[in-house]
Amino acid sequence: MFVTKRNRIGEKNAEVNKYCDEIIDWIESNPNATTEEFQAKMKEVQEKVQELVQKAGGMPGGMPGGDGAPPSGGDDNKNADIDEID
């Protein structure tokens, strides 16, 4: 999953790509890390990549037909049902 995200975002943002390469090196150098260490690293990665993407002006390519701004949060899904998947 991580490599897929890196390829998708990193191909358009060299800074993200470099950071992800550093994280991959850390993962490969720490095969015996605990679950908590990996979870902490994943949280760190999510925060850093989000920061780098925002600094670069948003998601590469953005949404088709969109201006890169987040959804307005209208009432369209106010009463939307979410079905549980077994």
PDB file of N, CA, C and O in Angstrom:
ATOM      1  N   MET A   1       0.822  -1.184   0.000  1.00  0.00           N
ATOM      2  CA  MET A   1       0.000   0.000   0.000  1.00  0.00           C
ATOM      3  C   MET A   1       0.869   1.252   0.000  1.00  0.00           C
ATOM      4  O   MET A   1       0.617   2.175  -0.774  1.00  0.00           O
ATOM      5  N   PHE A   2       1.879   1.297   0.849  1.00  0.00           N
ATOM      6  CA  PHE A   2       2.731   2.467   0.959  1.00  0.00           C
ATOM      7  C   PHE A   2       3.430   2.779  -0.358  1.00  0.00           C
ATOM      8  O   PHE A   2       3.487   3.935  -0.778  1.00  0.00           O
ATOM      9  N   VAL A   3       3.958   1.755  -1.002  1.00  0.00           N
ATOM     10  CA  VAL A   3       4.675   1.953  -2.264  1.00  0.00           C
ATOM     11  C   VAL A   3       3.720   2.450  -3.337  1.00  0.00           C
ATOM     12  O   VAL A   3       4.100   3.292  -4.151  1.00  0.00           O
ATOM     13  N   THR A   4       2.496   1.954  -3.359  1.00  0.00           N
ATOM     14  CA  THR A   4       1.506   2.409  -4.331  1.00  0.00           C
ATOM     15  C   THR A   4       1.220   3.889  -4.153  1.00  0.00           C
ATOM     16  O   THR A   4       1.181   4.635  -5.131  1.00  0.00           O
ATOM     17  N   LYS A   5       1.019   4.325  -2.906  1.00  0.00           N
ATOM     18  CA  LYS A   5       0.768   5.745  -2.629  1.00  0.00           C
ATOM     19  C   LYS A   5       1.976   6.579  -3.040  1.00  0.00           C
ATOM     20  O   LYS A   5       1.827   7.645  -3.637  1.00  0.00           O
ATOM     21  N   ARG A   6       3.170   6.092  -2.719  1.00  0.00           N
ATOM     22  CA  ARG A   6       4.377   6.817  -3.074  1.00  0.00           C
ATOM     23  C   ARG A   6       4.462   6.993  -4.580  1.00  0.00           C
ATOM     24  O   ARG A   6       4.790   8.077  -5.061  1.00  0.00           O
ATOM     25  N   ASN A   7       4.174   5.950  -5.316  1.00  0.00           N
ATOM     26  CA  ASN A   7       4.241   6.035  -6.766  1.00  0.00           C
ATOM     27  C   ASN A   7       3.212   7.013  -7.307  1.00  0.00           C
ATOM     28  O   ASN A   7       3.497   7.761  -8.243  1.00  0.00           O
ATOM     29  N   ARG A   8       2.026   7.015  -6.731  1.00  0.00           N
ATOM     30  CA  ARG A   8       0.961   7.876  -7.217  1.00  0.00           C
ATOM     31  C   ARG A   8       1.222   9.350  -6.903  1.00  0.00           C
ATOM     32  O   ARG A   8       1.045  10.205  -7.770  1.00  0.00           O
ATOM     33  N   ILE A   9       1.633   9.647  -5.701  1.00  0.00           N
ATOM     34  CA  ILE A   9       1.877  11.034  -5.299  1.00  0.00           C
ATOM     35  C   ILE A   9       3.296  11.452  -5.634  1.00  0.00           C
ATOM     36  O   ILE A   9       3.517  12.558  -6.127  1.00  0.00           O
ATOM     37  N   GLY A  10       4.258  10.581  -5.371  1.00  0.00           N
ATOM     38  CA  GLY A  10       5.660  10.915  -5.533  1.00  0.00           C
ATOM     39  C   GLY A  10       6.088  11.195  -6.951  1.00  0.00           C
ATOM     40  O   GLY A  10       7.055  11.923  -7.175  1.00  0.00           O
ATOM     41  N   GLU A  11       5.386  10.630  -7.915  1.00  0.00           N
ATOM     42  CA  GLU A  11       5.779  10.872  -9.307  1.00  0.00           C
ATOM     43  C   GLU A  11       5.597  12.327  -9.698  1.00  0.00           C
ATOM     44  O   GLU A  11       6.236  12.800 -10.638  1.00  0.00           O
ATOM     45  N   LYS A  12       4.732  13.042  -8.990  1.00  0.00           N
ATOM     46  CA  LYS A  12       4.500  14.451  -9.306  1.00  0.00           C
ATOM     47  C   LYS A  12       5.068  15.380  -8.240  1.00  0.00           C
ATOM     48  O   LYS A  12       4.985  16.600  -8.383  1.00  0.00           O
ATOM     49  N   ASN A  13       5.632  14.835  -7.195  1.00  0.00           N
ATOM     50  CA  ASN A  13       6.172  15.647  -6.115  1.00  0.00           C
ATOM     51  C   ASN A  13       7.478  15.006  -5.651  1.00  0.00           C
ATOM     52  O   ASN A  13       7.471  14.049  -4.877  1.00  0.00           O
ATOM     53  N   ALA A  14       8.586  15.540  -6.131  1.00  0.00           N
ATOM     54  CA  ALA A  14       9.905  14.960  -5.849  1.00  0.00           C
ATOM     55  C   ALA A  14      10.219  14.936  -4.358  1.00  0.00           C
ATOM     56  O   ALA A  14      10.883  14.017  -3.879  1.00  0.00           O
ATOM     57  N   GLU A  15       9.749  15.938  -3.622  1.00  0.00           N
ATOM     58  CA  GLU A  15      10.013  15.986  -2.184  1.00  0.00           C
ATOM     59  C   GLU A  15       9.324  14.828  -1.465  1.00  0.00           C
ATOM     60  O   GLU A  15       9.899  14.231  -0.554  1.00  0.00           O
ATOM     61  N   VAL A  16       8.098  14.511  -1.872  1.00  0.00           N
ATOM     62  CA  VAL A  16       7.368  13.370  -1.299  1.00  0.00           C
ATOM     63  C   VAL A  16       8.095  12.081  -1.661  1.00  0.00           C
ATOM     64  O   VAL A  16       8.257  11.198  -0.819  1.00  0.00           O
ATOM     65  N   ASN A  17       8.524  11.974  -2.895  1.00  0.00           N
ATOM     66  CA  ASN A  17       9.223  10.779  -3.359  1.00  0.00           C
ATOM     67  C   ASN A  17      10.493  10.548  -2.528  1.00  0.00           C
ATOM     68  O   ASN A  17      10.763   9.425  -2.103  1.00  0.00           O
ATOM     69  N   LYS A  18      11.259  11.598  -2.304  1.00  0.00           N
ATOM     70  CA  LYS A  18      12.495  11.490  -1.513  1.00  0.00           C
ATOM     71  C   LYS A  18      12.180  11.060  -0.079  1.00  0.00           C
ATOM     72  O   LYS A  18      12.842  10.178   0.469  1.00  0.00           O
ATOM     73  N   TYR A  19      11.172  11.684   0.522  1.00  0.00           N
ATOM     74  CA  TYR A  19      10.788  11.336   1.888  1.00  0.00           C
ATOM     75  C   TYR A  19      10.343   9.878   1.971  1.00  0.00           C
ATOM     76  O   TYR A  19      10.713   9.167   2.906  1.00  0.00           O
ATOM     77  N   CYS A  20       9.559   9.436   1.007  1.00  0.00           N
ATOM     78  CA  CYS A  20       9.087   8.045   0.997  1.00  0.00           C
ATOM     79  C   CYS A  20      10.248   7.070   0.845  1.00  0.00           C
ATOM     80  O   CYS A  20      10.238   6.002   1.457  1.00  0.00           O
ATOM     81  N   ASP A  21      11.246   7.418   0.040  1.00  0.00           N
ATOM     82  CA  ASP A  21      12.429   6.563  -0.079  1.00  0.00           C
ATOM     83  C   ASP A  21      13.131   6.426   1.269  1.00  0.00           C
ATOM     84  O   ASP A  21      13.609   5.347   1.619  1.00  0.00           O
ATOM     85  N   GLU A  22      13.192   7.531   2.030  1.00  0.00           N
ATOM     86  CA  GLU A  22      13.799   7.492   3.364  1.00  0.00           C
ATOM     87  C   GLU A  22      13.015   6.565   4.294  1.00  0.00           C
ATOM     88  O   GLU A  22      13.603   5.817   5.076  1.00  0.00           O
ATOM     89  N   ILE A  23      11.700   6.619   4.203  1.00  0.00           N
ATOM     90  CA  ILE A  23      10.860   5.773   5.053  1.00  0.00           C
ATOM     91  C   ILE A  23      11.003   4.309   4.663  1.00  0.00           C
ATOM     92  O   ILE A  23      11.055   3.438   5.532  1.00  0.00           O
ATOM     93  N   ILE A  24      11.067   4.032   3.374  1.00  0.00           N
ATOM     94  CA  ILE A  24      11.272   2.649   2.924  1.00  0.00           C
ATOM     95  C   ILE A  24      12.598   2.129   3.457  1.00  0.00           C
ATOM     96  O   ILE A  24      12.685   0.980   3.888  1.00  0.00           O
ATOM     97  N   ASP A  25      13.625   2.959   3.431  1.00  0.00           N
ATOM     98  CA  ASP A  25      14.921   2.561   4.001  1.00  0.00           C
ATOM     99  C   ASP A  25      14.779   2.255   5.493  1.00  0.00           C
ATOM    100  O   ASP A  25      15.358   1.285   5.983  1.00  0.00           O
ATOM    101  N   TRP A  26      14.012   3.076   6.217  1.00  0.00           N
ATOM    102  CA  TRP A  26      13.810   2.845   7.650  1.00  0.00           C
ATOM    103  C   TRP A  26      13.103   1.513   7.868  1.00  0.00           C
ATOM    104  O   TRP A  26      13.494   0.736   8.739  1.00  0.00           O
ATOM    105  N   ILE A  27      12.067   1.247   7.081  1.00  0.00           N
ATOM    106  CA  ILE A  27      11.317  -0.003   7.222  1.00  0.00           C
ATOM    107  C   ILE A  27      12.226  -1.201   6.972  1.00  0.00           C
ATOM    108  O   ILE A  27      12.202  -2.178   7.721  1.00  0.00           O
ATOM    109  N   GLU A  28      13.025  -1.116   5.918  1.00  0.00           N
ATOM    110  CA  GLU A  28      13.926  -2.219   5.586  1.00  0.00           C
ATOM    111  C   GLU A  28      15.017  -2.394   6.636  1.00  0.00           C
ATOM    112  O   GLU A  28      15.513  -3.504   6.831  1.00  0.00           O
ATOM    113  N   SER A  29      15.394  -1.317   7.311  1.00  0.00           N
ATOM    114  CA  SER A  29      16.436  -1.379   8.341  1.00  0.00           C
ATOM    115  C   SER A  29      15.888  -1.791   9.705  1.00  0.00           C
ATOM    116  O   SER A  29      16.663  -2.057  10.624  1.00  0.00           O
ATOM    117  N   ASN A  30      14.584  -1.846   9.846  1.00  0.00           N
ATOM    118  CA  ASN A  30      13.965  -2.160  11.130  1.00  0.00           C
ATOM    119  C   ASN A  30      12.938  -3.280  11.005  1.00  0.00           C
ATOM    120  O   ASN A  30      11.774  -3.086  11.354  1.00  0.00           O
ATOM    121  N   PRO A  31      13.351  -4.449  10.512  1.00  0.00           N
ATOM    122  CA  PRO A  31      12.378  -5.535  10.324  1.00  0.00           C
ATOM    123  C   PRO A  31      11.804  -6.069  11.637  1.00  0.00           C
ATOM    124  O   PRO A  31      10.760  -6.721  11.637  1.00  0.00           O
ATOM    125  N   ASN A  32      12.474  -5.800  12.743  1.00  0.00           N
ATOM    126  CA  ASN A  32      12.004  -6.300  14.036  1.00  0.00           C
ATOM    127  C   ASN A  32      11.301  -5.229  14.864  1.00  0.00           C
ATOM    128  O   ASN A  32      11.095  -5.401  16.065  1.00  0.00           O
ATOM    129  N   ALA A  33      10.933  -4.124  14.219  1.00  0.00           N
ATOM    130  CA  ALA A  33      10.224  -3.070  14.939  1.00  0.00           C
ATOM    131  C   ALA A  33       8.880  -3.597  15.422  1.00  0.00           C
ATOM    132  O   ALA A  33       8.280  -4.476  14.804  1.00  0.00           O
ATOM    133  N   THR A  34       8.424  -3.046  16.532  1.00  0.00           N
ATOM    134  CA  THR A  34       7.144  -3.475  17.092  1.00  0.00           C
ATOM    135  C   THR A  34       5.998  -2.883  16.286  1.00  0.00           C
ATOM    136  O   THR A  34       6.178  -1.953  15.499  1.00  0.00           O
ATOM    137  N   THR A  35       4.827  -3.440  16.500  1.00  0.00           N
ATOM    138  CA  THR A  35       3.627  -2.919  15.846  1.00  0.00           C
ATOM    139  C   THR A  35       3.435  -1.449  16.199  1.00  0.00           C
ATOM    140  O   THR A  35       3.067  -0.644  15.344  1.00  0.00           O
ATOM    141  N   GLU A  36       3.683  -1.101  17.454  1.00  0.00           N
ATOM    142  CA  GLU A  36       3.526   0.283  17.890  1.00  0.00           C
ATOM    143  C   GLU A  36       4.505   1.200  17.162  1.00  0.00           C
ATOM    144  O   GLU A  36       4.148   2.322  16.801  1.00  0.00           O
ATOM    145  N   GLU A  37       5.741   0.733  16.940  1.00  0.00           N
ATOM    146  CA  GLU A  37       6.725   1.536  16.215  1.00  0.00           C
ATOM    147  C   GLU A  37       6.290   1.750  14.764  1.00  0.00           C
ATOM    148  O   GLU A  37       6.409   2.852  14.229  1.00  0.00           O
ATOM    149  N   PHE A  38       5.786   0.687  14.134  1.00  0.00           N
ATOM    150  CA  PHE A  38       5.315   0.822  12.761  1.00  0.00           C
ATOM    151  C   PHE A  38       4.097   1.746  12.681  1.00  0.00           C
ATOM    152  O   PHE A  38       3.986   2.548  11.754  1.00  0.00           O
ATOM    153  N   GLN A  39       3.194   1.637  13.641  1.00  0.00           N
ATOM    154  CA  GLN A  39       2.021   2.509  13.649  1.00  0.00           C
ATOM    155  C   GLN A  39       2.424   3.971  13.853  1.00  0.00           C
ATOM    156  O   GLN A  39       1.877   4.865  13.208  1.00  0.00           O
ATOM    157  N   ALA A  40       3.370   4.205  14.739  1.00  0.00           N
ATOM    158  CA  ALA A  40       3.858   5.568  14.961  1.00  0.00           C
ATOM    159  C   ALA A  40       4.523   6.107  13.706  1.00  0.00           C
ATOM    160  O   ALA A  40       4.346   7.274  13.356  1.00  0.00           O
ATOM    161  N   LYS A  41       5.285   5.262  13.030  1.00  0.00           N
ATOM    162  CA  LYS A  41       5.949   5.681  11.794  1.00  0.00           C
ATOM    163  C   LYS A  41       4.908   5.982  10.720  1.00  0.00           C
ATOM    164  O   LYS A  41       5.056   6.949   9.973  1.00  0.00           O
ATOM    165  N   MET A  42       3.860   5.170  10.632  1.00  0.00           N
ATOM    166  CA  MET A  42       2.812   5.392   9.640  1.00  0.00           C
ATOM    167  C   MET A  42       2.107   6.724   9.895  1.00  0.00           C
ATOM    168  O   MET A  42       1.812   7.461   8.953  1.00  0.00           O
ATOM    169  N   LYS A  43       1.836   7.035  11.165  1.00  0.00           N
ATOM    170  CA  LYS A  43       1.210   8.317  11.495  1.00  0.00           C
ATOM    171  C   LYS A  43       2.136   9.469  11.094  1.00  0.00           C
ATOM    172  O   LYS A  43       1.688  10.470  10.535  1.00  0.00           O
ATOM    173  N   GLU A  44       3.413   9.319  11.382  1.00  0.00           N
ATOM    174  CA  GLU A  44       4.408  10.328  11.000  1.00  0.00           C
ATOM    175  C   GLU A  44       4.412  10.527   9.484  1.00  0.00           C
ATOM    176  O   GLU A  44       4.452  11.659   9.001  1.00  0.00           O
ATOM    177  N   VAL A  45       4.371   9.431   8.744  1.00  0.00           N
ATOM    178  CA  VAL A  45       4.384   9.487   7.279  1.00  0.00           C
ATOM    179  C   VAL A  45       3.132  10.212   6.774  1.00  0.00           C
ATOM    180  O   VAL A  45       3.226  11.085   5.912  1.00  0.00           O
ATOM    181  N   GLN A  46       1.976   9.856   7.305  1.00  0.00           N
ATOM    182  CA  GLN A  46       0.734  10.486   6.859  1.00  0.00           C
ATOM    183  C   GLN A  46       0.771  11.993   7.077  1.00  0.00           C
ATOM    184  O   GLN A  46       0.376  12.761   6.199  1.00  0.00           O
ATOM    185  N   GLU A  47       1.244  12.415   8.246  1.00  0.00           N
ATOM    186  CA  GLU A  47       1.306  13.842   8.553  1.00  0.00           C
ATOM    187  C   GLU A  47       2.301  14.563   7.656  1.00  0.00           C
ATOM    188  O   GLU A  47       2.014  15.645   7.145  1.00  0.00           O
ATOM    189  N   LYS A  48       3.474  13.961   7.466  1.00  0.00           N
ATOM    190  CA  LYS A  48       4.517  14.596   6.655  1.00  0.00           C
ATOM    191  C   LYS A  48       4.106  14.676   5.188  1.00  0.00           C
ATOM    192  O   LYS A  48       4.287  15.716   4.555  1.00  0.00           O
ATOM    193  N   VAL A  49       3.556  13.599   4.643  1.00  0.00           N
ATOM    194  CA  VAL A  49       3.146  13.609   3.237  1.00  0.00           C
ATOM    195  C   VAL A  49       2.022  14.622   3.034  1.00  0.00           C
ATOM    196  O   VAL A  49       2.022  15.354   2.044  1.00  0.00           O
ATOM    197  N   GLN A  50       1.075  14.673   3.953  1.00  0.00           N
ATOM    198  CA  GLN A  50      -0.001  15.658   3.845  1.00  0.00           C
ATOM    199  C   GLN A  50       0.585  17.071   3.849  1.00  0.00           C
ATOM    200  O   GLN A  50       0.174  17.917   3.055  1.00  0.00           O
ATOM    201  N   GLU A  51       1.535  17.323   4.734  1.00  0.00           N
ATOM    202  CA  GLU A  51       2.191  18.636   4.800  1.00  0.00           C
ATOM    203  C   GLU A  51       2.895  18.970   3.479  1.00  0.00           C
ATOM    204  O   GLU A  51       2.763  20.079   2.960  1.00  0.00           O
ATOM    205  N   LEU A  52       3.637  18.007   2.946  1.00  0.00           N
ATOM    206  CA  LEU A  52       4.380  18.237   1.704  1.00  0.00           C
ATOM    207  C   LEU A  52       3.443  18.469   0.519  1.00  0.00           C
ATOM    208  O   LEU A  52       3.705  19.324  -0.326  1.00  0.00           O
ATOM    209  N   VAL A  53       2.353  17.708   0.462  1.00  0.00           N
ATOM    210  CA  VAL A  53       1.395  17.849  -0.635  1.00  0.00           C
ATOM    211  C   VAL A  53       0.703  19.209  -0.541  1.00  0.00           C
ATOM    212  O   VAL A  53       0.534  19.891  -1.552  1.00  0.00           O
ATOM    213  N   GLN A  54       0.307  19.599   0.654  1.00  0.00           N
ATOM    214  CA  GLN A  54      -0.344  20.892   0.824  1.00  0.00           C
ATOM    215  C   GLN A  54       0.615  22.026   0.472  1.00  0.00           C
ATOM    216  O   GLN A  54       0.224  23.006  -0.162  1.00  0.00           O
ATOM    217  N   LYS A  55       1.869  21.885   0.887  1.00  0.00           N
ATOM    218  CA  LYS A  55       2.882  22.896   0.582  1.00  0.00           C
ATOM    219  C   LYS A  55       3.061  23.050  -0.928  1.00  0.00           C
ATOM    220  O   LYS A  55       3.344  24.141  -1.423  1.00  0.00           O
ATOM    221  N   ALA A  56       2.894  21.951  -1.645  1.00  0.00           N
ATOM    222  CA  ALA A  56       3.060  21.964  -3.098  1.00  0.00           C
ATOM    223  C   ALA A  56       1.787  22.420  -3.816  1.00  0.00           C
ATOM    224  O   ALA A  56       1.772  22.506  -5.043  1.00  0.00           O
ATOM    225  N   GLY A  57       0.737  22.707  -3.078  1.00  0.00           N
ATOM    226  CA  GLY A  57      -0.475  23.210  -3.709  1.00  0.00           C
ATOM    227  C   GLY A  57      -1.599  22.211  -3.823  1.00  0.00           C
ATOM    228  O   GLY A  57      -2.509  22.418  -4.626  1.00  0.00           O
ATOM    229  N   GLY A  58      -1.579  21.152  -3.069  1.00  0.00           N
ATOM    230  CA  GLY A  58      -2.661  20.172  -3.088  1.00  0.00           C
ATOM    231  C   GLY A  58      -2.265  18.900  -3.792  1.00  0.00           C
ATOM    232  O   GLY A  58      -1.119  18.725  -4.207  1.00  0.00           O
ATOM    233  N   MET A  59      -3.233  18.014  -3.921  1.00  0.00           N
ATOM    234  CA  MET A  59      -2.989  16.725  -4.556  1.00  0.00           C
ATOM    235  C   MET A  59      -2.570  16.921  -5.999  1.00  0.00           C
ATOM    236  O   MET A  59      -3.150  17.741  -6.712  1.00  0.00           O
ATOM    237  N   PRO A  60      -1.560  16.168  -6.439  1.00  0.00           N
ATOM    238  CA  PRO A  60      -1.148  16.265  -7.833  1.00  0.00           C
ATOM    239  C   PRO A  60      -2.298  15.942  -8.772  1.00  0.00           C
ATOM    240  O   PRO A  60      -2.922  14.886  -8.665  1.00  0.00           O
ATOM    241  N   GLY A  61      -2.570  16.847  -9.680  1.00  0.00           N
ATOM    242  CA  GLY A  61      -3.640  16.604 -10.651  1.00  0.00           C
ATOM    243  C   GLY A  61      -5.008  17.003 -10.142  1.00  0.00           C
ATOM    244  O   GLY A  61      -5.872  17.377 -10.935  1.00  0.00           O
ATOM    245  N   GLY A  62      -5.227  16.934  -8.836  1.00  0.00           N
ATOM    246  CA  GLY A  62      -6.514  17.279  -8.265  1.00  0.00           C
ATOM    247  C   GLY A  62      -7.631  16.401  -8.778  1.00  0.00           C
ATOM    248  O   GLY A  62      -7.389  15.428  -9.491  1.00  0.00           O
ATOM    249  N   MET A  63      -8.835  16.737  -8.423  1.00  0.00           N
ATOM    250  CA  MET A  63      -9.992  15.993  -8.902  1.00  0.00           C
ATOM    251  C   MET A  63     -10.370  16.508 -10.283  1.00  0.00           C
ATOM    252  O   MET A  63     -10.269  17.707 -10.543  1.00  0.00           O
ATOM    253  N   PRO A  64     -10.804  15.622 -11.168  1.00  0.00           N
ATOM    254  CA  PRO A  64     -11.230  16.072 -12.497  1.00  0.00           C
ATOM    255  C   PRO A  64     -12.337  17.115 -12.374  1.00  0.00           C
ATOM    256  O   PRO A  64     -13.337  16.898 -11.689  1.00  0.00           O
ATOM    257  N   GLY A  65     -12.147  18.237 -13.037  1.00  0.00           N
ATOM    258  CA  GLY A  65     -13.152  19.288 -13.024  1.00  0.00           C
ATOM    259  C   GLY A  65     -13.176  20.097 -11.748  1.00  0.00           C
ATOM    260  O   GLY A  65     -13.982  21.017 -11.610  1.00  0.00           O
ATOM    261  N   GLY A  66     -12.293  19.763 -10.803  1.00  0.00           N
ATOM    262  CA  GLY A  66     -12.284  20.485  -9.539  1.00  0.00           C
ATOM    263  C   GLY A  66     -11.213  21.556  -9.520  1.00  0.00           C
ATOM    264  O   GLY A  66     -10.348  21.617 -10.394  1.00  0.00           O
ATOM    265  N   ASP A  67     -11.290  22.400  -8.499  1.00  0.00           N
ATOM    266  CA  ASP A  67     -10.295  23.452  -8.380  1.00  0.00           C
ATOM    267  C   ASP A  67      -9.265  23.134  -7.305  1.00  0.00           C
ATOM    268  O   ASP A  67      -8.448  23.987  -6.956  1.00  0.00           O
ATOM    269  N   GLY A  68      -9.297  21.911  -6.777  1.00  0.00           N
ATOM    270  CA  GLY A  68      -8.346  21.505  -5.755  1.00  0.00           C
ATOM    271  C   GLY A  68      -8.807  21.829  -4.350  1.00  0.00           C
ATOM    272  O   GLY A  68      -8.163  21.429  -3.380  1.00  0.00           O
ATOM    273  N   ALA A  69      -9.920  22.551  -4.223  1.00  0.00           N
ATOM    274  CA  ALA A  69     -10.444  22.895  -2.911  1.00  0.00           C
ATOM    275  C   ALA A  69     -11.212  21.715  -2.340  1.00  0.00           C
ATOM    276  O   ALA A  69     -11.800  20.933  -3.087  1.00  0.00           O
ATOM    277  N   PRO A  70     -11.210  21.584  -1.018  1.00  0.00           N
ATOM    278  CA  PRO A  70     -11.973  20.486  -0.413  1.00  0.00           C
ATOM    279  C   PRO A  70     -13.463  20.702  -0.617  1.00  0.00           C
ATOM    280  O   PRO A  70     -13.895  21.827  -0.870  1.00  0.00           O
ATOM    281  N   PRO A  71     -14.256  19.639  -0.511  1.00  0.00           N
ATOM    282  CA  PRO A  71     -15.694  19.776  -0.668  1.00  0.00           C
ATOM    283  C   PRO A  71     -16.251  20.791   0.313  1.00  0.00           C
ATOM    284  O   PRO A  71     -15.696  20.977   1.396  1.00  0.00           O
ATOM    285  N   SER A  72     -17.336  21.445  -0.053  1.00  0.00           N
ATOM    286  CA  SER A  72     -17.902  22.509   0.760  1.00  0.00           C
ATOM    287  C   SER A  72     -18.572  22.000   2.030  1.00  0.00           C
ATOM    288  O   SER A  72     -18.830  22.780   2.947  1.00  0.00           O
ATOM    289  N   GLY A  73     -18.854  20.714   2.095  1.00  0.00           N
ATOM    290  CA  GLY A  73     -19.491  20.164   3.294  1.00  0.00           C
ATOM    291  C   GLY A  73     -20.983  20.444   3.339  1.00  0.00           C
ATOM    292  O   GLY A  73     -21.560  20.578   4.418  1.00  0.00           O
ATOM    293  N   GLY A  74     -21.610  20.534   2.176  1.00  0.00           N
ATOM    294  CA  GLY A  74     -23.046  20.789   2.096  1.00  0.00           C
ATOM    295  C   GLY A  74     -23.843  19.675   2.730  1.00  0.00           C
ATOM    296  O   GLY A  74     -23.276  18.713   3.249  1.00  0.00           O
ATOM    297  N   ASP A  75     -25.147  19.798   2.692  1.00  0.00           N
ATOM    298  CA  ASP A  75     -26.032  18.830   3.339  1.00  0.00           C
ATOM    299  C   ASP A  75     -26.377  17.649   2.454  1.00  0.00           C
ATOM    300  O   ASP A  75     -27.283  16.886   2.788  1.00  0.00           O
ATOM    301  N   ASP A  76     -25.684  17.470   1.331  1.00  0.00           N
ATOM    302  CA  ASP A  76     -26.005  16.393   0.401  1.00  0.00           C
ATOM    303  C   ASP A  76     -26.020  15.027   1.069  1.00  0.00           C
ATOM    304  O   ASP A  76     -26.872  14.200   0.747  1.00  0.00           O
ATOM    305  N   ASN A  77     -25.101  14.771   1.990  1.00  0.00           N
ATOM    306  CA  ASN A  77     -24.990  13.466   2.630  1.00  0.00           C
ATOM    307  C   ASN A  77     -25.399  13.502   4.091  1.00  0.00           C
ATOM    308  O   ASN A  77     -25.001  12.641   4.875  1.00  0.00           O
ATOM    309  N   LYS A  78     -26.192  14.500   4.456  1.00  0.00           N
ATOM    310  CA  LYS A  78     -26.571  14.679   5.845  1.00  0.00           C
ATOM    311  C   LYS A  78     -27.215  13.432   6.447  1.00  0.00           C
ATOM    312  O   LYS A  78     -26.930  13.071   7.589  1.00  0.00           O
ATOM    313  N   ASN A  79     -28.069  12.788   5.688  1.00  0.00           N
ATOM    314  CA  ASN A  79     -28.772  11.613   6.197  1.00  0.00           C
ATOM    315  C   ASN A  79     -28.366  10.352   5.455  1.00  0.00           C
ATOM    316  O   ASN A  79     -29.144   9.402   5.370  1.00  0.00           O
ATOM    317  N   ALA A  80     -27.159  10.336   4.919  1.00  0.00           N
ATOM    318  CA  ALA A  80     -26.709   9.180   4.157  1.00  0.00           C
ATOM    319  C   ALA A  80     -26.562   7.966   5.076  1.00  0.00           C
ATOM    320  O   ALA A  80     -26.106   8.081   6.214  1.00  0.00           O
ATOM    321  N   ASP A  81     -26.956   6.808   4.560  1.00  0.00           N
ATOM    322  CA  ASP A  81     -26.813   5.570   5.298  1.00  0.00           C
ATOM    323  C   ASP A  81     -25.499   4.911   4.907  1.00  0.00           C
ATOM    324  O   ASP A  81     -25.089   4.945   3.747  1.00  0.00           O
ATOM    325  N   ILE A  82     -24.854   4.319   5.888  1.00  0.00           N
ATOM    326  CA  ILE A  82     -23.629   3.578   5.634  1.00  0.00           C
ATOM    327  C   ILE A  82     -23.915   2.130   5.986  1.00  0.00           C
ATOM    328  O   ILE A  82     -24.223   1.809   7.134  1.00  0.00           O
ATOM    329  N   ASP A  83     -23.811   1.256   4.991  1.00  0.00           N
ATOM    330  CA  ASP A  83     -24.061  -0.156   5.208  1.00  0.00           C
ATOM    331  C   ASP A  83     -22.778  -0.830   5.654  1.00  0.00           C
ATOM    332  O   ASP A  83     -21.696  -0.542   5.142  1.00  0.00           O
ATOM    333  N   GLU A  84     -22.915  -1.723   6.608  1.00  0.00           N
ATOM    334  CA  GLU A  84     -21.770  -2.475   7.095  1.00  0.00           C
ATOM    335  C   GLU A  84     -21.493  -3.597   6.128  1.00  0.00           C
ATOM    336  O   GLU A  84     -22.407  -4.278   5.661  1.00  0.00           O
ATOM    337  N   ILE A  85     -20.209  -3.785   5.829  1.00  0.00           N
ATOM    338  CA  ILE A  85     -19.800  -4.873   4.944  1.00  0.00           C
ATOM    339  C   ILE A  85     -19.153  -5.956   5.780  1.00  0.00           C
ATOM    340  O   ILE A  85     -18.208  -5.698   6.525  1.00  0.00           O
ATOM    341  N   ASP A  86     -19.658  -7.157   5.656  1.00  0.00           N
ATOM    342  CA  ASP A  86     -19.112  -8.278   6.440  1.00  0.00           C
ATOM    343  C   ASP A  86     -17.841  -8.788   5.852  1.00  0.00           C
ATOM    344  O   ASP A  86     -17.248  -9.727   6.383  1.00  0.00           O
TER     345      ASP A  86
END
